[in-house]
Amino acid sequence: MQIFLARNGVQAGPYTLTELNNMLATQQVALTDLMWHEGMEQWVPVGEMTHGQYNYNPNAKTDPDRKRTTVAELYGQQPSSSSPSSSTSPFSTATPSTQQRQNVLSKATATYPLASIASRVLAGLIDALLFIACYIPFLSGINYDFAKITATNGDMEKMTQLALSVPEHLSSITSIMFLALFTIQLLLLLRRGQTLGKLLNGIRIVDEQSKKLASATNVILLRSVVTSALYLIPMIGTMIMLADFVVMTLNKQRRSIHDKIAKTIVVKADSKQLEK
């Protein structure tokens, strides 16, 4: 038996039954992934074929009266009635060809197309510019003399002295702007899976498996806080940022390093992703 698997529009396989069960046991394969093998009419979620278990037994008895669900219905699409044989049987007895499997897979994943690299980069630039804008009042307090900032060379004592030289009301405005931006970004990430940059570009961070909003731990702690902290490390941060971009451009799912760590994926925003 040759078993094919699919996740996020990417098909893998074939695998033997033993290989599939080994991957299920180690949870390398999720119950929400799609699977197909000879004898099946269409792609079906793994969990439906295993009855929610992490082991697949193709010889297990199934309920003959149980209504079958098409992949189109799984993804909220209306089943097609154009087939001439639909009046007698909703399923074809013929084994799908490779092209047919690819066509069904494309329809199943069309609901959540991946965000383009350009939109992700632009979103990041917008967020960075908003962050920099928060420091305009502070910079005006030193007459935009960037040489003074460079002269501190990361020395905390010199940086403190420089900060104290800025008028108190300008420092307060900078703090308020930064706090407001931080709060807005945090609420957007928790409630919509978006930053202001991603909102403007119509893209969203979702959980890799469910395609719904990712957990707070994944999207805030692992994906945002840890990543931002790494980017701020002198010299090393720039290398990490470049590596992140390279991985994103080479990965078929356009997942960067922090996406992999947080088990997230960035897709074009759709209101269905916000449904519980």
RAFENJO-V686492 format. One record per pair of residues at least 24 apart in sequence whose C-alpha atoms are under 8 Angstrom apart, sorted by sequence separation. I is the first residue (numbers start at 1). J is the second residue. D is the distance in whole Angstrom. If there is no record, write none. Layout:
# RAFENJO-V686492
i;j;d
I;J;D
I;J;D
This chain:
# RAFENJO-V686492
i;j;d
141;165;8
142;166;6
141;166;5
190;215;8
7;33;5
44;70;8
141;167;6
190;216;6
193;219;8
6;33;6
7;34;7
27;54;8
43;70;8
44;71;7
5;33;7
6;34;5
42;70;7
43;71;6
138;166;7
5;34;6
6;35;6
25;54;6
42;71;7
141;170;7
190;219;8
5;35;4
24;54;5
25;55;7
189;219;7
190;220;8
4;35;6
5;36;7
24;55;6
189;220;7
227;258;7
3;35;7
4;36;5
72;104;8
138;170;6
3;36;6
4;37;6
21;54;7
71;104;7
75;108;6
137;170;5
138;171;6
3;37;5
21;55;5
74;108;8
75;109;8
137;171;7
186;220;8
2;37;6
3;38;8
21;56;6
72;107;7
223;258;5
1;37;7
2;38;7
20;56;8
72;108;6
75;111;7
137;173;7
138;174;6
222;258;7
223;259;7
1;38;7
71;108;6
137;174;6
136;174;7
223;261;7
17;56;8
135;174;6
222;261;7
223;262;6
134;174;6
222;262;5
134;175;8
134;177;5
135;178;8
219;262;7
134;178;5
218;262;5
218;263;7
219;264;8
218;264;8
131;178;7
41;91;6
131;181;8
214;264;7
41;92;6
130;181;8
41;93;7
41;94;7
41;95;7
42;96;7
40;95;7
41;96;7
208;263;6
39;95;6
207;263;6
208;264;5
38;95;6
207;264;5
208;265;5
43;101;8
206;264;6
207;265;6
42;101;8
205;264;7
206;265;6
205;265;6
206;266;6
213;273;7
43;104;7
205;266;5
206;267;7
212;273;5
213;274;7
42;104;8
43;105;7
204;266;6
205;267;7
211;273;6
212;274;6
203;266;7
204;267;6
212;275;7
203;267;6
204;268;6
212;276;8
203;268;4
204;269;5
202;268;6
203;269;5
202;269;5
206;273;8
127;195;7
127;196;7
126;196;8
127;197;5
126;197;5
125;197;8
123;196;8
124;197;6
123;197;4
124;198;8
122;197;7
123;198;5
123;200;8
120;198;7
123;201;6
119;198;8
122;201;8
120;201;8
119;201;6
192;274;7
120;203;8
119;203;8
115;203;6
9;105;6
9;106;6
6;105;8
9;108;8
112;211;8
9;109;6
8;109;6
117;248;8
117;249;7
117;254;7
114;253;7
114;254;8
115;266;6
114;266;6
115;267;4
114;267;4
115;268;5
113;267;6
114;268;6
112;267;6
113;268;6
112;268;6
112;269;8
112;270;7
33;209;8
32;209;7
32;210;7
30;209;8
10;252;8
8;253;7
